[in-house]
Amino acid sequence: MPILIFFICHWYLSLFTQSFFLHRYAAHKAFTMSKGAEKFFFFLSFIFQGASYLSPKGYASLHRMHHSYADTELDPHSPQYSKNLWDMMWKTKLIYSNIYYERIDLDTHFTSDIPEWKWMDKVADSWWSRIAWGIFYISFYIGFATHWWMFLLLPIHFLMGPFHGAIINWFAHKLGYVSFKMKDTSKNLLFIDFLMLGESYHNNHHRYPKNPNFGKRWHELDPIYPVIILFNWIGLIKLKKQIAT
């Protein structure tokens, strides 16, 4: 039981920081927050994502490219230009690294107004940090696993962030339904969204990228949106007035 609780907590907490902080805030600026709040969520991202920490700098620029070049050769992660899921993940990893380490020049549209905390990025992205997280995961499983099959979950902890992204970037461009006609292949995956916290309403998001609520129909419940409303109410963030585009 401790292993399953640990896995579920890591899955959803990592996904929350990726969706709330990296995606809706860093990439799309669906709301604003103070520099102090930014550092708070930087730290939460480090703790919740662990070994698969993703920098806002790399993630936000990469995701903005996806929206601008969706399903074209310039798209950093399109199933249309990848042999399989693993090929797409590897290409995405290479482009992300090139952005993060500034090996390529990007238009300011992709790089401007992204939260930055170089010290935290340096710590969280370091190999010693990722190895330390790995040792923690392995030790926890050795200490609490009661069946051999539980160890099959262990690799997901190391790739939690990229794993979440790959589910949407691959399957939400291949399966599901379309609510809004777009020039790309984005789709909504309603029946797996209990695993994705609103991220699987991908077609909705491509139509309204700056809207903090990814659900559009009555049955499309975005679990993170009520949290955003709460954070706005207590003053941790500030929702923008124009959220429909």
C-alpha positions in Angstrom: 0.0 0.0 0.0 2.8 2.6 0.8 4.2 2.1 -2.7 0.9 2.8 -4.4 0.2 5.8 -2.3 3.7 7.1 -3.0 3.3 6.5 -6.8 -0.1 8.2 -6.9 1.1 11.2 -4.9 4.2 11.6 -7.2 2.0 11.2 -10.3 -0.5 13.9 -9.4 1.7 16.4 -7.5 4.3 16.3 -10.4 1.4 16.7 -12.9 -0.1 19.6 -10.9 3.1 21.7 -10.9 3.7 20.9 -14.6 0.1 22.0 -15.6 -0.3 24.9 -13.2 3.1 26.4 -13.1 5.0 25.4 -16.3 2.0 25.2 -18.7 -0.7 27.6 -17.7 1.6 30.2 -16.1 5.1 30.0 -17.6 4.1 29.1 -21.2 0.7 31.0 -21.5 0.6 33.6 -18.8 -3.1 32.8 -18.0 -2.6 34.6 -14.7 0.1 36.6 -12.9 1.9 36.2 -9.7 4.6 37.9 -7.6 8.3 37.0 -7.8 8.0 35.5 -4.3 5.1 33.3 -5.5 7.2 32.3 -8.5 10.0 31.1 -6.3 7.5 29.2 -4.2 6.2 27.3 -7.2 9.8 26.8 -8.5 10.6 25.1 -5.2 7.4 23.0 -5.3 8.2 21.9 -8.9 11.6 20.7 -7.7 10.1 18.8 -4.8 7.1 17.4 -6.7 8.8 16.6 -10.0 12.0 15.3 -8.4 14.3 13.5 -10.8 12.3 14.6 -13.8 12.4 18.3 -13.0 11.6 20.5 -16.0 12.8 24.1 -16.2 10.2 26.7 -16.9 12.7 28.2 -19.4 12.9 25.0 -21.5 9.3 23.9 -21.1 7.6 27.2 -21.8 9.7 27.9 -24.9 9.2 24.4 -26.2 5.5 24.5 -25.6 5.1 27.9 -27.3 6.8 26.4 -30.4 4.3 23.5 -30.3 1.4 26.0 -30.5 3.0 28.1 -33.3 4.1 25.1 -35.4 1.6 22.4 -34.4 1.8 19.3 -36.7 4.4 20.8 -39.0 8.1 19.9 -39.4 9.0 22.7 -36.9 6.7 21.2 -34.2 9.1 19.9 -31.5 6.8 17.0 -30.7 4.3 16.0 -33.4 3.3 12.4 -34.0 3.1 13.3 -37.7 6.9 13.5 -37.9 7.9 10.8 -35.5 8.2 7.1 -36.1 6.7 6.2 -32.7 6.1 7.5 -29.2 9.7 6.9 -28.1 11.2 8.6 -31.1 9.0 11.6 -30.4 10.1 11.7 -26.7 13.7 11.6 -27.7 13.4 14.4 -30.3 11.5 16.5 -27.7 14.3 15.8 -25.1 17.0 17.0 -27.6 15.1 20.2 -28.5 14.4 20.9 -24.8 18.1 20.5 -24.0 19.1 22.8 -26.8 16.7 25.4 -25.6 17.7 25.1 -21.9 21.4 25.2 -22.7 21.0 28.0 -25.2 22.5 26.1 -28.1 19.9 27.5 -30.5 18.6 31.0 -31.1 14.8 31.5 -30.8 12.5 34.3 -31.6 11.7 36.5 -28.6 8.1 35.3 -28.9 9.2 31.9 -27.6 11.5 33.2 -24.8 10.1 36.4 -23.4 8.5 36.8 -20.0 9.3 33.3 -18.7 9.9 33.0 -15.0 13.6 32.5 -14.2 15.5 31.4 -11.1 18.9 30.3 -12.3 20.0 29.0 -8.9 17.1 26.6 -8.6 17.4 25.5 -12.2 21.1 24.8 -11.6 20.4 22.8 -8.5 17.3 20.9 -9.7 18.8 20.1 -13.2 22.1 18.9 -11.9 23.1 15.3 -12.1 23.8 15.0 -8.4 20.3 16.1 -7.7 18.7 13.6 -10.1 20.9 10.8 -8.8 19.9 11.7 -5.2 16.3 11.6 -6.1 16.9 8.2 -7.9 18.5 6.8 -4.8 15.6 8.0 -2.7 13.1 6.3 -5.1 15.0 3.0 -5.1 15.5 3.0 -1.4 11.8 3.7 -0.8 10.8 0.8 -3.1 13.3 -1.6 -1.4 11.9 -0.6 2.0 8.2 -0.8 1.2 7.6 -2.9 -1.9 5.7 -6.1 -1.0 5.4 -7.6 -4.6 7.9 -7.8 -7.4 5.6 -6.1 -9.9 5.7 -2.9 -7.9 9.3 -2.3 -9.1 7.8 -2.0 -12.6 6.5 1.4 -11.5 10.0 2.6 -10.5 11.2 3.8 -14.0 8.1 6.1 -14.3 9.4 8.1 -11.3 12.6 8.9 -13.2 10.6 10.1 -16.2 7.5 11.4 -14.6 7.4 14.9 -16.3 8.3 13.7 -19.8 5.9 10.8 -19.4 3.0 13.1 -18.7 3.9 15.3 -21.7 4.2 12.3 -24.0 0.7 11.0 -23.2 -0.8 14.2 -24.4 1.6 15.1 -27.1 1.2 11.7 -28.7 -2.3 10.3 -27.9 -4.2 13.7 -27.9 -3.1 14.2 -31.5 -4.2 10.7 -32.5 -7.3 9.7 -30.5 -10.4 11.4 -29.1 -13.0 13.9 -30.2 -12.8 17.4 -31.7 -14.9 20.3 -30.3 -13.2 23.0 -32.3 -12.1 22.7 -35.9 -8.3 23.6 -36.0 -5.6 23.4 -38.6 -3.8 20.8 -36.4 -4.8 17.3 -35.1 -5.4 18.2 -31.5 -8.2 16.2 -29.8 -9.9 15.8 -26.4 -9.3 12.6 -24.4 -12.2 12.8 -22.0 -12.1 9.3 -20.6 -8.4 9.5 -19.4 -8.6 13.0 -17.9 -8.9 11.6 -14.4 -5.2 10.8 -14.9 -4.3 14.1 -16.5 -5.9 16.9 -14.5 -7.5 18.7 -17.4 -4.5 18.4 -19.7 -6.2 15.9 -22.0 -8.7 18.6 -23.2 -6.0 19.3 -25.8 -8.3 20.5 -28.6 -10.0 23.0 -26.3 -6.6 24.2 -25.2 -5.3 24.7 -28.7 -8.4 26.8 -29.5 -8.1 28.9 -26.3 -4.5 28.6 -25.2 -4.5 31.4 -22.7 -7.7 30.3 -20.9 -6.9 28.8 -17.5 -9.9 26.5 -17.7 -9.2 23.7 -20.2 -12.7 22.3 -19.9 -15.4 23.8 -22.2 -18.4 21.4 -22.2 -20.5 20.7 -19.1 -18.9 17.2 -18.8 -15.3 18.4 -19.2 -14.2 19.0 -15.6 -10.8 20.6 -15.2 -9.7 19.7 -11.6 -7.0 22.4 -11.6 -9.3 25.3 -12.5 -11.0 25.4 -9.0 -7.5 25.5 -7.5 -6.7 28.5 -9.7 -9.9 30.2 -8.6 -8.9 29.5 -4.9 -5.4 30.9 -5.4 -6.9 34.0 -7.1 -9.3 34.4 -4.2 -6.6 34.3 -1.5 -4.3 36.6 -3.6 -1.6 34.1 -4.4 -2.2 34.7 -8.1 -4.2 37.2 -10.2 -6.4 36.0 -13.0 -6.4 38.2 -16.1 -9.6 39.8 -17.2 -9.3 38.5 -20.8 -9.1 34.7 -20.5 -11.1 33.6 -23.6 -8.3 33.7 -26.2 
